Amino acid sequence: MARYIGALCRICRREGEKLFLKGDRCYTEKCAVERRKYPPGQHGQGFRKLSDYGIQLREKQKVRKMYGLLEKQFRRYFYEAERKKGITGEVLLQLIESRLDTIVFRMGFAPNRRRARQIIGHGHIMVNGKEVNLPSYSVKGGDVVEVKGISRDMPEIADSLAKGEHRGIPGWVEVDSPNFRGKVLHIPSRDEIQLPVQEQLIIELYSK
């Protein structure tokens, strides 16, 4: 699968805000967005005015990069959201937020979504007592997500859990840190998905 291997901080600077792609570094003064509040590149500090299409595109790219999704994956989530009942934009965010890699990140088992995907892919995570190695696995309300017993000795996971309170644990998940276990209480509502995103712009982009 294609994957981005460049500097993650460039992505945040391109979108003009923190996407929290590098874990703990994003919470310090070393964050590139804090130090250089302009887009990367030779013309990054020049004036630029975006068209309506450009604004919609940037909003879509921001969400896609934030969750680490390819265009094909993101478009598939959009079409699935269209078929479901409810507000399409809200359903879209709920579908993406319910991915196992995002849940592992939200529970504090990984410092960022990229590392969460690696941990899942290497077979360190179980859902309802069964090993799941698909980062895109859709977690449902009531599901129990935990670190496999032999993997609980990994220093990175323990360190990430210890720093989880600093990053903040959302109210729609419950985490039992001593037992490396968490439970999804319910699928989050739009109000509980605290992201600086205007999902309606994405709907307008794909509806053209």
C-alpha positions as CSV (number, residue, x, y, z in Angstrom):
1,M,0.0,0.0,0.0
2,A,1.2,3.5,-0.8
3,R,2.2,5.5,2.2
4,Y,3.6,9.0,3.0
5,I,7.3,8.8,4.1
6,G,8.1,12.5,4.2
7,A,8.2,14.9,7.1
8,L,5.0,14.8,9.2
9,C,5.4,18.4,10.4
10,R,5.2,19.6,6.8
11,I,1.6,18.2,6.6
12,C,0.5,20.2,9.7
13,R,2.2,23.4,8.4
14,R,0.5,22.9,5.0
15,E,-2.9,22.8,6.7
16,G,-2.1,25.7,9.0
17,E,-2.9,23.9,12.3
18,K,-1.9,21.0,14.5
19,L,-3.0,17.6,13.3
20,F,-1.1,15.8,16.2
21,L,0.8,13.4,13.9
22,K,3.9,13.2,16.0
23,G,2.5,12.4,19.4
24,D,4.1,14.1,22.4
25,R,6.1,16.6,20.3
26,C,2.9,18.2,19.1
27,Y,2.2,19.3,22.7
28,T,5.6,21.0,23.2
29,E,7.2,24.3,22.0
30,K,9.1,22.2,19.4
31,C,6.0,21.8,17.4
32,A,6.7,23.1,13.9
33,V,3.3,24.8,13.6
34,E,4.2,26.9,16.7
35,R,7.7,27.8,15.4
36,R,6.8,28.5,11.8
37,K,3.2,29.5,11.3
38,Y,3.2,29.5,7.5
39,P,3.1,26.8,4.8
40,P,6.3,25.0,3.9
41,G,8.2,25.6,0.6
42,Q,9.8,28.6,-1.2
43,H,6.5,30.5,-1.5
44,G,5.1,29.5,1.9
45,Q,5.1,33.1,3.3
46,G,3.5,34.6,0.3
47,F,-0.1,35.8,0.1
48,R,-2.5,33.2,-1.2
49,K,-6.2,33.3,-1.7
50,L,-8.1,30.1,-2.2
51,S,-11.2,29.6,-4.4
52,D,-14.3,27.9,-3.0
53,Y,-13.1,24.6,-4.4
54,G,-9.6,25.1,-2.9
55,I,-11.2,25.7,0.5
56,Q,-13.2,22.5,0.2
57,L,-10.2,20.5,-1.0
58,R,-8.0,21.7,1.8
59,E,-10.7,20.7,4.4
60,K,-10.9,17.2,2.9
61,Q,-7.1,16.9,2.8
62,K,-6.8,18.0,6.4
63,V,-9.2,15.3,7.6
64,R,-7.6,12.7,5.4
65,K,-4.1,13.4,6.5
66,M,-5.2,13.7,10.2
67,Y,-6.4,10.1,10.1
68,G,-3.7,8.8,7.7
69,L,-6.1,7.7,5.0
70,L,-5.5,7.2,1.3
71,E,-7.9,9.0,-1.1
72,K,-9.5,5.7,-2.1
73,Q,-10.2,4.8,1.5
74,F,-11.6,8.2,2.4
75,R,-13.9,8.2,-0.7
76,R,-15.2,4.8,0.3
77,Y,-16.1,6.1,3.8
78,F,-17.9,9.0,2.2
79,Y,-20.0,6.7,0.0
80,E,-20.8,4.5,3.0
81,A,-21.9,7.5,5.0
82,E,-24.2,8.6,2.2
83,R,-26.0,5.2,2.3
84,K,-26.5,5.3,6.1
85,K,-29.3,7.2,7.9
86,G,-28.4,10.5,9.5
87,I,-26.4,13.6,8.6
88,T,-23.8,12.5,6.0
89,G,-21.0,14.7,7.4
90,E,-21.5,13.5,11.0
91,V,-21.8,9.8,9.9
92,L,-18.6,10.2,7.9
93,L,-16.6,11.3,11.0
94,Q,-18.2,8.6,13.1
95,L,-17.1,5.9,10.6
96,I,-13.5,7.2,10.5
97,E,-13.4,7.7,14.3
98,S,-14.6,4.1,14.8
99,R,-11.5,2.6,13.1
100,L,-9.4,0.5,15.4
101,D,-6.3,2.5,14.9
102,T,-8.1,5.6,16.0
103,I,-9.6,3.8,19.0
104,V,-6.1,2.5,20.0
105,F,-4.8,6.1,19.8
106,R,-7.7,7.6,21.7
107,M,-7.3,5.0,24.5
108,G,-3.6,6.0,24.8
109,F,-2.1,2.7,23.8
110,A,-0.1,4.5,21.0
111,P,1.3,8.1,20.8
112,N,-0.2,8.7,17.4
113,R,-2.4,7.0,14.7
114,R,0.6,6.0,12.6
115,R,2.2,4.1,15.5
116,A,-1.3,2.6,16.4
117,R,-1.5,1.1,12.9
118,Q,1.9,-0.5,13.4
119,I,1.0,-1.9,16.8
120,I,-2.2,-3.4,15.4
121,G,-0.5,-4.8,12.3
122,H,2.1,-6.6,14.4
123,G,-0.7,-8.4,16.3
124,H,-0.4,-6.6,19.7
125,I,-4.1,-5.7,20.0
126,M,-7.2,-7.8,20.8
127,V,-10.9,-6.9,20.4
128,N,-13.3,-8.8,22.6
129,G,-10.6,-11.4,23.3
130,K,-9.6,-12.0,19.7
131,E,-6.5,-10.7,18.0
132,V,-7.3,-8.2,15.2
133,N,-4.5,-7.0,12.9
134,L,-6.6,-4.7,10.6
135,P,-6.2,-1.0,11.5
136,S,-9.4,-0.3,9.5
137,Y,-11.4,-2.7,11.7
138,S,-14.7,-1.0,12.7
139,V,-15.2,-1.0,16.4
140,K,-18.7,-0.9,17.9
141,G,-20.2,0.4,21.1
142,G,-19.5,-2.0,23.9
143,D,-16.4,-3.6,22.3
144,V,-13.4,-4.2,24.6
145,V,-10.0,-3.3,23.2
146,E,-6.9,-4.5,25.0
147,V,-3.2,-5.1,24.5
148,K,-2.2,-8.7,24.2
149,G,-0.7,-10.1,27.4
150,I,2.8,-10.7,26.0
151,S,2.9,-7.2,24.5
152,R,2.2,-5.4,27.7
153,D,5.9,-5.4,28.5
154,M,6.6,-3.1,25.5
155,P,8.1,0.1,26.9
156,E,6.4,2.3,24.3
157,I,2.9,1.2,25.1
158,A,3.4,1.6,28.8
159,D,5.0,5.1,28.3
160,S,2.1,6.1,26.0
161,L,-0.5,5.0,28.5
162,A,1.3,7.0,31.2
163,K,1.2,10.1,29.1
164,G,-2.4,9.5,28.0
165,E,-3.9,11.8,30.6
166,H,-1.7,14.6,29.3
167,R,-3.1,14.1,25.8
168,G,-6.7,13.6,27.1
169,I,-8.9,10.6,27.0
170,P,-12.4,11.2,25.4
171,G,-15.5,10.6,27.4
172,W,-16.9,8.0,25.1
173,V,-14.2,5.5,25.9
174,E,-13.3,4.0,29.3
175,V,-9.7,3.0,29.9
176,D,-8.3,0.6,32.6
177,S,-4.6,1.5,32.3
178,P,-3.3,-1.0,34.9
179,N,-4.8,-3.9,32.9
180,F,-4.0,-2.4,29.4
181,R,-7.7,-2.5,28.5
182,G,-10.3,-0.1,27.3
183,K,-14.0,-0.2,26.4
184,V,-15.9,1.8,23.8
185,L,-18.9,3.0,25.7
186,H,-20.7,4.2,22.6
187,I,-20.0,5.6,19.1
188,P,-19.3,9.3,19.6
189,S,-21.7,12.0,18.6
190,R,-20.5,15.0,16.5
191,D,-20.2,17.1,19.7
192,E,-17.9,14.4,21.2
193,I,-15.7,14.4,18.1
194,Q,-13.8,17.5,19.1
195,L,-12.0,18.2,15.8
196,P,-11.6,21.6,14.1
197,V,-13.3,20.3,11.0
198,Q,-16.1,21.7,8.8
199,E,-17.4,18.4,7.4
200,Q,-20.0,20.2,5.3
201,L,-17.2,21.5,3.0
202,I,-16.2,17.9,2.3
203,I,-19.7,16.9,1.5
204,E,-20.0,19.8,-0.9
205,L,-16.7,18.8,-2.6
206,Y,-17.8,15.2,-3.2
207,S,-21.3,16.2,-4.2
208,K,-20.1,18.1,-7.3
